[in-house]
C-alpha cells in the first residue's frame, strides 16, 4: 500500500509539473515572424540561439517562424498586416516605401555590409578597380548582392557596362566560382567559405568603406509600431541577445545549436567557421554603434545612391525608413 501511495504521489507530481510547463508555455504570446529564406541557413543561427537559450520566452514570446519568398515578400506581408514583424535587408524600406508599402526597419542586425566581393585568387586581381572586363556573379538582379555590387563598382570608378554581371541563383554562386565560369561574386560569408573548402582559394574584399550597405534588419509596419510597440521591443531585445552571443562566442554557439537543432547536426566545425566570419565581417560594428542601431549617414548614402540608380523611385525623410526607439 505504501508503494502504491508513493507511486501515485509520483504520478501526481509529474502530472503537476507537466501541467505547469504547459501552462507556462500557453502564457507565452505566439507571434508570426517572417524570414526571407529557410531557417536552416547559417545567417539565421542567432535566431536559433535566442530560441534555445530562452530569450524569447524571457520576453513572454513564442515566435512562430514562417518562410516568405524573399525579403520583398516579407515587406509586402508585413505592410498588409499578415505579420507584425519580419526580416529583410536594411535597405528594404528605401525600395518599398515609394511603392506604397509602409514598412520601417526597427533593428539593424550588424554594423557592416552583408556582402563582400569574393575573387578567385588565380585571377591576380589586387584592387576592385581591376574588375573591369571580368565575369561577376550575383544571386539575382533584385537582390542586395546586386545592389551592393553596383555601389562598389561606382565607388571604384568601374562602369556597369564594363563588367559581365550574371544572375546565378544561390547554388550557382558557389558552383560557377569553383568551376571557373565566373571570376568573382558578390558574396555572403558562407559562399566564400564553401568555395574555399572546395579547394579554390579566394581573395575577400570588404566593401564597408566603399559602399555603406547594410546587413539584415528586423522590419515592421508603421501601424504595428504605433499600435503594438511592446511586441516589437520584446522581439528586438530577445533577438539582439542571440546576436550578441554569436559575436562573443561564434564557435561555442555553433556547437550548441548543432547539438540542439536538427538542421545543423554534425555541422559544428563548418558552422563555427561561418559564424566566426559573420561575427567579424557582418555583425561587428566598426563605428562603435550599439548592436541594432542605425546610423543616419549610412542610410542617407544608400538612399541617395538607390534613387540615383533608379533602384528606388523617390527619396523620403530618414524617419520614414527606420527607428532606433527599440534599440537599447
C-alpha positions, 0 to 999 in steps of 0.5 A: 500500500505504501508503494502504491501511495508513493507511486501515485504521489509520483504520478501526481507530481509529474502530472503537476509539473507537466501541467505547469510547463504547459501552462507556462508555455500557453502564457507565452504570446505566439507571434508570426515572424517572417524570414526571407529564406529557410531557417536552416541557413547559417545567417539565421543561427542567432535566431536559433540561439535566442530560441534555445537559450530562452530569450524569447520566452524571457520576453513572454514570446513564442515566435512562430517562424514562417518562410516568405519568398524573399525579403520583398515578400516579407515587406509586402506581408508585413505592410498588409498586416499578415505579420507584425514583424519580419526580416529583410535587408536594411535597405528594404524600406528605401525600395518599398516605401515609394511603392506604397508599402509602409514598412520601417526597419526597427533593428539593424542586425550588424554594423557592416555590409552583408556582402563582400566581393569574393575573387578567385585568387588565380585571377591576380586581381589586387584592387576592385578597380581591376574588375573591369572586363571580368565575369561577376556573379550575383544571386539575382538582379533584385537582390542586395548582392546586386545592389551592393555590387553596383555601389562598389563598382561606382565607388571604384570608378568601374562602369556597369557596362564594363563588367559581365554581371550574371544572375546565378541563383544561390547554388550557382554562386558557389558552383560557377566560382569553383568551376571557373565560369565566373571570376568573382561574386558578390558574396555572403560569408558562407559562399566564400567559405564553401568555395574555399573548402572546395579547394579554390582559394579566394581573395575577400574584399570588404566593401564597408568603406566603399559602399555603406550597405547594410546587413539584415534588419528586423522590419515592421509596419508603421501601424504595428509600431504605433499600435503594438510597440511592446511586441516589437521591443520584446522581439528586438531585445530577445533577438539582439541577445542571440546576436550578441552571443554569436559575436562573443562566442561564434564557435561555442554557439555553433556547437550548441545549436548543432547539438540542439537543432536538427538542421545543423547536426554534425555541422559544428566545425563548418558552422563555427567557421561561418559564424566566426566570419559573420561575427567579424565581417557582418555583425561587428560594428566598426563605428562603435554603434550599439548592436541594432542601431542605425546610423543616419549617414549610412542610410542617407548614402544608400538612399541617395545612391538607390534613387540615383540608380533608379533602384528606388523611385523617390527619396523620403525623410530618414524617419520614414525608413527606420527607428532606433526607439527599440534599440537599447 
